[in-house]
Amino acid sequence: MDPNNSNNNLNMAPTDNINSSQSQTHEDNTWTPEEIPQLTVDVYRKENSIFVVSTVAGVGPEDIDINIEGNVLTIKGVRRKPYNEKDNMVLLEECFWGEFVRKLTINERLDVDKIQADLNQGILSVELPILKITHNKKITIGGK
């Protein structure tokens, strides 16, 4: 295993069966859990942190839910239309509107108390600090 290869630290299998086709439409904008479109992400490692970055233009912090459970990071949210279809005749609709989700399994021990997220100009960035584990420690007998 190459420690410099970030693919060793990330498993994207939990989302392999999620339909990521953003050209699919539903008139009522509802999706079954298997159909919720995947959020596209970039993942990289810098020093002692893993970073997950995604474009979420038009989505506010109140519409994004980020959760870590065990070693699975889940980012889900909703991108709301800025107009009402009932009041307007839509001529062309290429943007994706509605729910999105992404689950990533991180194969590192994370310092969950120090995980941070930031949303700036439509870019979501999540920093996942890797827990520093000391492998060498002198143990004294009787605590002396």
C-alpha positions as CSV (number, residue, x, y, z in Angstrom):
1,M,0.0,0.0,0.0
2,D,1.4,3.3,-1.0
3,P,0.9,5.8,1.9
4,N,1.1,8.7,-0.5
5,N,-1.8,7.4,-2.6
6,S,-5.0,9.0,-1.3
7,N,-7.1,6.2,-2.9
8,N,-5.9,4.0,0.0
9,N,-7.8,6.2,2.4
10,L,-11.1,6.5,0.6
11,N,-13.7,4.0,-0.3
12,M,-16.5,5.2,-2.5
13,A,-18.3,1.8,-2.8
14,P,-21.3,2.8,-0.6
15,T,-22.4,5.2,-3.4
16,D,-21.7,3.0,-6.4
17,N,-25.4,2.0,-6.7
18,I,-26.8,5.6,-6.4
19,N,-28.0,7.0,-9.7
20,S,-25.9,10.0,-10.5
21,S,-27.6,10.9,-13.8
22,Q,-28.6,14.5,-13.4
23,S,-30.5,14.5,-16.7
24,Q,-33.2,12.4,-15.1
25,T,-36.2,14.4,-14.1
26,H,-39.3,13.7,-12.0
27,E,-42.2,16.0,-12.3
28,D,-42.9,16.1,-8.6
29,N,-39.1,16.4,-7.8
30,T,-39.2,13.3,-5.6
31,W,-36.7,10.5,-5.7
32,T,-36.4,7.1,-4.1
33,P,-33.4,6.7,-1.9
34,E,-31.7,4.7,-4.7
35,E,-32.3,7.5,-7.2
36,I,-31.1,10.6,-5.3
37,P,-28.4,12.1,-7.4
38,Q,-24.8,12.0,-6.1
39,L,-23.0,15.1,-5.2
40,T,-19.7,15.3,-7.2
41,V,-16.7,15.8,-5.0
42,D,-12.9,16.2,-5.1
43,V,-11.0,14.5,-2.3
44,Y,-7.4,15.2,-1.5
45,R,-5.0,14.8,1.4
46,K,-2.7,17.6,2.7
47,E,-0.5,17.0,5.6
48,N,-2.6,15.4,8.4
49,S,-6.1,16.1,7.0
50,I,-8.3,14.8,4.2
51,F,-10.3,17.4,2.3
52,V,-13.6,16.9,0.6
53,V,-14.5,19.7,-1.8
54,S,-17.7,20.2,-3.9
55,T,-19.5,22.8,-5.9
56,V,-22.9,23.6,-4.4
57,A,-23.9,26.8,-6.1
58,G,-27.2,28.2,-5.0
59,V,-27.3,26.1,-1.8
60,G,-27.1,27.8,1.6
61,P,-25.7,26.3,4.8
62,E,-29.3,25.7,6.0
63,D,-29.9,23.3,3.1
64,I,-26.8,21.1,3.7
65,D,-26.4,18.4,6.3
66,I,-23.0,16.9,6.9
67,N,-22.7,13.9,9.2
68,I,-19.9,11.5,10.2
69,E,-21.0,8.1,11.5
70,G,-18.2,5.7,12.2
71,N,-15.9,6.3,9.2
72,V,-18.7,7.2,6.8
73,L,-19.0,10.9,5.8
74,T,-22.4,11.8,4.5
75,I,-23.1,15.1,2.7
76,K,-26.7,15.7,1.7
77,G,-28.8,18.6,0.8
78,V,-31.2,20.3,-1.5
79,R,-30.8,22.8,-4.3
80,R,-34.1,24.8,-4.6
81,K,-35.4,26.4,-7.8
82,P,-35.2,30.2,-7.6
83,Y,-38.5,30.3,-9.6
84,N,-42.0,28.7,-9.4
85,E,-42.7,26.5,-12.4
86,K,-46.4,27.0,-12.0
87,D,-46.0,30.8,-12.5
88,N,-43.5,30.6,-15.4
89,M,-43.2,28.7,-18.7
90,V,-39.9,26.9,-18.6
91,L,-38.2,27.0,-22.0
92,L,-35.0,25.1,-21.1
93,E,-34.0,23.4,-17.9
94,E,-30.4,22.1,-17.7
95,C,-29.6,22.8,-14.1
96,F,-30.1,20.2,-11.4
97,W,-32.7,21.1,-8.8
98,G,-33.6,18.9,-5.8
99,E,-32.0,16.6,-3.4
100,F,-28.4,15.4,-3.6
101,V,-26.3,13.1,-1.4
102,R,-22.8,11.6,-1.2
103,K,-21.4,9.0,1.2
104,L,-17.7,8.4,1.5
105,T,-16.0,5.8,3.6
106,I,-12.8,7.3,5.0
107,N,-10.2,4.5,5.8
108,E,-8.4,6.6,8.4
109,R,-9.0,7.2,12.1
110,L,-10.4,10.8,12.2
111,D,-10.3,13.3,15.0
112,V,-14.1,13.9,14.8
113,D,-14.1,16.7,17.3
114,K,-12.0,18.8,14.9
115,I,-13.9,18.2,11.7
116,Q,-14.7,21.6,10.0
117,A,-16.8,22.6,7.1
118,D,-16.9,25.9,5.2
119,L,-19.2,27.2,2.4
120,N,-17.7,30.1,0.4
121,Q,-18.9,31.4,-2.9
122,G,-20.7,28.1,-3.7
123,I,-17.8,25.9,-2.8
124,L,-18.2,23.4,0.1
125,S,-15.0,22.3,1.8
126,V,-14.9,19.7,4.6
127,E,-11.7,19.2,6.5
128,L,-11.3,15.8,8.2
129,P,-8.3,15.8,10.5
130,I,-6.6,12.5,10.8
131,L,-6.1,11.4,14.4
132,K,-2.5,11.3,15.4
133,I,-1.7,8.1,17.1
134,T,1.6,7.7,19.0
135,H,3.0,4.2,18.4
136,N,6.0,4.5,20.7
137,K,5.6,5.3,24.4
138,K,7.8,4.5,27.3
139,I,5.7,2.8,30.0
140,T,6.9,3.0,33.6
141,I,6.1,0.5,36.2
142,G,3.9,1.7,39.0
143,G,3.4,5.1,37.3
144,K,6.9,6.4,38.4
